[in-house]
Amino acid sequence: MKQIFWYRGEWLSNEPMLSGPLQISFWSASTVFDGARAIKGALPDIDLHCQRVVRSAKAMLLSPGLEPAEIEALCREAVQRLPQNLDYYIRPMFFSTGQGVTPEGNDTEFVLAVFEAPLPDAVAGSACLSSFRRCATDQAPTDAKTGALYPNGQRALKEARDRGFDLPLMLDPNGNIAEFSTANIWIVKDGVARTPAANGTFLSGITRRRLIGLLREDGIPVEEATLTVADVHAADEIIVCGNFGKIQAINRFEDRALTPGPVFERARQLYMGFVDSTRAGQAAAE
């Protein structure tokens, strides 16, 4: 697997060991990260991902010592150091090295990991409703992309796989649809693409926001709305939207089979067209 890391001013080919049992990042998950993509040399929305990791750090009481533009430059350099014909996952991270019960403000470090990760299939598989929910905004740091939020999604994923499904669909604290365990959800009904309105309980993803713009520009009706479980059961199409898999289709929800539909096909086409335009723009800039 092709991979590269940046830590404390050095480029490394092997994964650096970063933490220990006394550090708050180890026992209390005082960490934030972002997940971007390099797709055959294109880095779609890399600037937005770098901006978000800095916002996440501040929301988690960390003190990021790098500006978004500096992180973006490191991400681009990392990808340039690797073969350009592969797909990579890009993970910039901030974490606390402090040993108290809260980050102290001067104990934040940064590490960047870029590693080979091919884009998965266009069909994500099956999904089921999870018994685990996303947290309310006063229950967890839902305004950050932090490792502290992931264990509940991991429990949901384990539950789904134990039931024979690929993905869990999680509700928000009010019992409405939030998102999949690690990606946003879209449904399609009568040609209208609908996605849960951002309410602070789940991450309103960068790929999600990009897709909203792409679909609207293409003339496809888009609604950000409160979605219920009944809406999902009645959907003509269900779409997974996230950074790792980008745009994928669900082929079964609970006991109902689904076929990847025309809105999904167009959404994926539009997004990959955006990736191609990003690659062309990068080439022109160089």
C-alpha positions as CSV (number, residue, x, y, z in Angstrom):
1,M,0.0,0.0,0.0
2,K,1.3,3.4,-1.0
3,Q,1.4,5.9,1.9
4,I,3.1,8.9,3.3
5,F,3.0,10.9,6.6
6,W,4.0,14.3,7.7
7,Y,4.9,14.9,11.4
8,R,7.0,17.5,13.1
9,G,8.4,18.9,9.9
10,E,9.4,15.5,8.4
11,W,8.0,13.3,5.6
12,L,7.9,9.7,6.7
13,S,7.1,6.5,4.9
14,N,6.2,4.6,8.1
15,E,3.3,5.4,10.4
16,P,4.6,7.5,13.3
17,M,3.7,6.5,16.9
18,L,2.1,9.5,18.4
19,S,0.6,9.0,21.8
20,G,0.8,7.3,25.2
21,P,-1.5,6.3,28.1
22,L,-1.1,9.6,30.0
23,Q,-2.0,11.8,27.1
24,I,-5.6,13.1,26.9
25,S,-5.7,12.2,23.2
26,F,-5.3,8.6,24.2
27,W,-7.7,8.2,27.0
28,S,-10.2,11.0,26.2
29,A,-10.2,11.2,22.4
30,S,-9.1,14.8,22.3
31,T,-8.5,14.5,18.6
32,V,-10.0,15.9,15.4
33,F,-9.5,14.9,11.8
34,D,-10.8,15.4,8.3
35,G,-11.1,13.0,5.4
36,A,-10.4,14.3,1.9
37,R,-9.7,12.4,-1.3
38,A,-7.2,12.3,-4.1
39,I,-8.8,10.7,-7.1
40,K,-6.2,10.0,-9.8
41,G,-4.4,13.2,-8.9
42,A,-7.5,15.4,-8.4
43,L,-8.1,16.8,-4.9
44,P,-11.8,17.8,-4.9
45,D,-12.7,20.5,-2.3
46,I,-9.4,20.0,-0.5
47,D,-9.5,23.7,0.7
48,L,-12.9,23.1,2.4
49,H,-11.6,20.0,4.2
50,C,-8.6,21.9,5.5
51,Q,-10.7,24.7,6.7
52,R,-13.0,22.3,8.5
53,V,-10.2,20.5,10.4
54,V,-9.1,23.8,11.8
55,R,-12.7,24.7,12.9
56,S,-13.0,21.2,14.4
57,A,-9.8,21.7,16.4
58,K,-11.1,24.9,17.9
59,A,-14.5,23.4,18.7
60,M,-12.6,20.6,20.7
61,L,-10.6,23.3,22.6
62,L,-7.4,22.5,20.7
63,S,-5.1,25.2,19.4
64,P,-4.2,24.5,15.8
65,G,-0.8,25.8,15.0
66,L,-1.4,25.6,11.2
67,E,-3.6,27.7,9.0
68,P,-5.9,25.9,6.4
69,A,-3.8,27.1,3.5
70,E,-0.6,25.5,5.1
71,I,-2.5,22.2,5.6
72,E,-3.7,22.3,2.0
73,A,-0.2,22.8,0.8
74,L,1.0,19.8,2.8
75,C,-1.8,17.7,1.4
76,R,-1.0,18.6,-2.2
77,E,2.7,18.0,-1.6
78,A,1.9,14.6,-0.1
79,V,-0.1,13.5,-3.1
80,Q,2.6,14.8,-5.5
81,R,5.1,12.5,-3.7
82,L,2.9,9.5,-4.5
83,P,2.0,7.8,-7.8
84,Q,-0.6,9.9,-9.6
85,N,-2.6,7.0,-11.0
86,L,-4.0,5.8,-7.7
87,D,-6.8,6.9,-5.3
88,Y,-5.9,8.1,-1.8
89,Y,-7.5,9.0,1.5
90,I,-6.2,12.2,3.0
91,R,-6.4,12.6,6.8
92,P,-5.1,15.7,8.5
93,M,-5.3,15.5,12.3
94,F,-4.9,17.6,15.4
95,F,-4.5,16.0,18.8
96,S,-3.7,17.1,22.3
97,T,-0.5,15.9,24.0
98,G,-1.6,17.2,27.4
99,Q,-1.9,15.1,30.5
100,G,-4.7,17.0,32.2
101,V,-8.5,16.6,32.0
102,T,-8.8,19.4,29.3
103,P,-6.5,20.5,26.5
104,E,-4.3,23.4,27.8
105,G,-4.0,25.4,24.6
106,N,-0.3,24.9,24.0
107,D,-0.3,21.1,23.7
108,T,-1.8,20.6,20.3
109,E,0.1,18.7,17.6
110,F,-0.6,18.0,13.9
111,V,-0.1,14.9,11.8
112,L,-1.0,14.2,8.2
113,A,-1.6,10.7,6.8
114,V,-2.2,10.0,3.1
115,F,-2.7,6.4,2.1
116,E,-3.9,4.4,-0.8
117,A,-7.6,3.8,-0.7
118,P,-9.4,2.9,-4.0
119,L,-12.9,4.3,-4.5
120,P,-15.4,1.6,-3.6
121,D,-18.1,0.2,-5.8
122,A,-21.0,2.4,-6.9
123,V,-23.4,0.3,-5.0
124,A,-22.8,0.5,-1.2
125,G,-25.1,-2.5,-0.5
126,S,-27.9,-2.9,2.0
127,A,-29.0,-0.7,4.9
128,C,-31.2,-1.1,8.0
129,L,-32.5,1.2,10.7
130,S,-30.2,1.4,13.7
131,S,-31.2,1.4,17.4
132,F,-28.4,3.9,18.0
133,R,-28.9,7.6,17.5
134,R,-26.9,10.7,16.8
135,C,-26.3,13.0,19.9
136,A,-28.0,16.2,20.6
137,T,-25.9,19.3,20.3
138,D,-25.7,19.7,24.1
139,Q,-24.7,16.1,24.6
140,A,-21.5,15.9,22.5
141,P,-19.2,18.1,20.3
142,T,-21.4,17.7,17.2
143,D,-19.8,20.8,15.6
144,A,-16.5,19.0,15.3
145,K,-15.3,16.1,13.2
146,T,-13.8,14.3,16.1
147,G,-12.9,10.8,17.0
148,A,-15.0,11.1,20.1
149,L,-18.2,10.9,18.0
150,Y,-17.4,7.7,16.2
151,P,-17.9,5.0,18.8
152,N,-21.7,5.2,18.6
153,G,-21.5,4.9,14.8
154,Q,-19.2,1.9,15.3
155,R,-21.8,0.2,17.5
156,A,-24.4,0.9,14.9
157,L,-22.3,-0.6,12.2
158,K,-21.6,-3.7,14.3
159,E,-25.3,-4.1,15.0
160,A,-26.2,-3.7,11.2
161,R,-23.6,-6.3,10.2
162,D,-24.8,-8.7,12.8
163,R,-28.2,-8.4,11.2
164,G,-26.8,-9.1,7.7
165,F,-26.8,-5.5,6.4
166,D,-23.9,-3.4,5.2
167,L,-24.9,0.0,6.6
168,P,-26.9,1.4,9.6
169,L,-29.2,4.4,9.2
170,M,-29.2,6.4,12.4
171,L,-31.9,8.8,13.7
172,D,-31.4,12.1,15.4
173,P,-32.5,12.7,19.0
174,N,-36.0,13.6,17.9
175,G,-36.5,10.4,16.0
176,N,-36.1,11.8,12.5
177,I,-33.5,10.6,9.9
178,A,-30.0,11.8,10.5
179,E,-27.4,9.9,8.4
180,F,-25.7,6.7,7.9
181,S,-22.9,5.8,10.4
182,T,-20.2,7.5,8.4
183,A,-22.0,9.3,5.5
184,N,-25.0,11.4,4.7
185,I,-28.2,10.1,3.2
186,W,-30.3,11.2,0.3
187,I,-33.6,9.8,-0.8
188,V,-35.4,10.3,-4.1
189,K,-39.2,10.4,-4.5
190,D,-41.0,11.2,-7.7
191,G,-37.8,12.7,-9.2
192,V,-37.1,15.0,-6.2
193,A,-33.8,14.5,-4.3
194,R,-34.2,15.0,-0.6
195,T,-31.7,15.1,2.2
196,P,-32.1,15.8,5.9
197,A,-31.9,19.5,6.8
198,A,-28.7,20.2,8.8
199,N,-29.8,20.5,12.4
200,G,-26.4,20.2,14.2
201,T,-26.8,16.6,15.3
202,F,-24.9,15.2,12.3
203,L,-22.1,16.4,10.1
204,S,-23.4,18.3,7.0
205,G,-20.8,16.9,4.8
206,I,-18.7,18.7,2.2
207,T,-19.6,16.2,-0.5
208,R,-23.3,16.6,0.5
209,R,-23.1,20.3,0.1
210,R,-21.3,20.0,-3.2
211,L,-23.9,17.6,-4.5
212,I,-26.7,20.0,-3.6
213,G,-25.2,22.6,-5.8
214,L,-24.5,20.2,-8.7
215,L,-28.0,18.8,-8.7
216,R,-29.6,22.2,-8.6
217,E,-27.4,23.5,-11.4
218,D,-28.5,20.5,-13.4
219,G,-32.2,21.2,-12.9
220,I,-32.9,18.4,-10.5
221,P,-35.2,19.5,-7.6
222,V,-33.5,19.3,-4.2
223,E,-35.1,19.6,-0.8
224,E,-33.4,19.9,2.5
225,A,-36.1,18.7,4.9
226,T,-37.0,16.8,8.0
227,L,-37.2,13.2,6.9
228,T,-39.0,10.4,8.7
229,V,-38.5,6.6,8.7
230,A,-41.7,6.4,6.6
231,D,-40.1,8.6,4.0
232,V,-37.2,6.3,3.6
233,H,-39.4,3.2,3.4
234,A,-41.4,4.9,0.6
235,A,-38.3,6.2,-1.3
236,D,-37.8,5.3,-5.0
237,E,-34.0,5.6,-4.5
238,I,-31.7,5.8,-1.5
239,I,-28.2,7.3,-2.0
240,V,-25.1,7.3,0.3
241,C,-23.1,10.5,0.1
242,G,-19.8,10.8,1.8
243,N,-16.1,11.5,1.2
244,F,-14.9,7.9,1.2
245,G,-17.3,6.4,-1.3
246,K,-18.5,9.8,-2.8
247,I,-21.9,8.9,-4.4
248,Q,-23.2,5.4,-3.9
249,A,-26.5,3.6,-4.1
250,I,-28.4,1.4,-1.6
251,N,-29.8,-1.7,-3.1
252,R,-31.9,-2.9,-0.2
253,F,-33.5,-1.1,2.8
254,E,-34.6,-3.5,5.5
255,D,-36.7,-6.1,3.5
256,R,-37.3,-4.0,0.4
257,A,-35.1,-4.3,-2.7
258,L,-34.1,-1.2,-4.5
259,T,-32.6,-0.5,-7.9
260,P,-30.0,2.2,-8.5
261,G,-32.1,4.9,-10.2
262,P,-31.7,7.7,-12.7
263,V,-31.1,10.4,-10.0
264,F,-28.4,8.4,-8.5
265,E,-26.8,7.7,-11.8
266,R,-26.9,11.4,-12.7
267,A,-25.6,12.5,-9.3
268,R,-22.6,10.2,-9.6
269,Q,-22.0,11.4,-13.1
270,L,-22.2,15.0,-12.0
271,Y,-19.9,14.5,-9.1
272,M,-17.2,12.6,-11.1
273,G,-17.5,15.4,-13.7
274,F,-16.7,17.9,-11.0
275,V,-13.7,15.7,-10.0
276,D,-12.5,15.8,-13.6
277,S,-12.9,19.6,-13.8
278,T,-10.9,19.9,-10.5
279,R,-8.1,17.8,-12.1
280,A,-8.1,19.9,-15.2
281,G,-8.0,23.1,-13.1
282,Q,-5.0,21.8,-11.1
283,A,-3.2,20.9,-14.3
284,A,-3.8,24.4,-15.7
285,A,-2.5,26.0,-12.5
286,E,0.7,24.0,-12.7
